[in-house]
Amino acid sequence: FALRLMPFLSGVAAIALSFLLAKGFFKSEKYAFFTALLFTLGGVVTTVSRIGSGYAYVAAALLASLYFAYKFFSKGISINHPIKSGLNVAFSGVFSAIALVIEPASIIPVAGIIVLFAFGVRRIFSAEKLAVAKVNEEKTDGSEEADVAKKKAILKVKSNYSYKKSVSIGFAFLTFVVFTFLLVLV
């Protein structure tokens, strides 16, 4: 019982995470339910969980990492709550590190998760360019005060996005690199 309880709970968590991931992706609870049902009836996770294999941990950790990476990709970093929204990156990195420590062959799915994170950071850079362009397009009366106000607005936009980039890249470095390294040492 003791040897099979944790893999069983990891399998249940993997099924729940597949539901949450599909719900975020499809924006429909019906499709999310069918995704979780197919994931369950596929048999791999339930079989691995039932026999008490460590691969149940890997499946749950990879799905958790993918879920948090997708949350970061879809929502980005909030300017009002940058640390709270940056925790999506941190949790994604922590679960990737756990999956890598349990099974080194999970480097391939972890690489895919890192690519998803990179696309999320790229969206932040693109949003910054669009915001700066929007401020630059605003018409001014040509006075010196209007130009100074425009420059201040551009600096404010750049500082907001600079903070978002720093939070996301900092959390990613700490968790994907440093935390993985520390777990491998342990």
Secondary structure, DSSP 8 states (H G I E B T S, - for coil): -HHHHHHHHHHHHHHHHHHHHHHHHHS-HHHHHHHHHHHHHT-HHHHHHHHT-THHHHHHHHHHHHHHHHHHHHH---SSSHHHHHHHHHHHHHHHHHHHHH-GGGHHHHHHHHHHHHHHHHHHHHHHHHHHHHHHHS---S-HHHHHHHHHHHHHHHHHHHHHHHHHHHHHIIIIIIIHHHHHH-
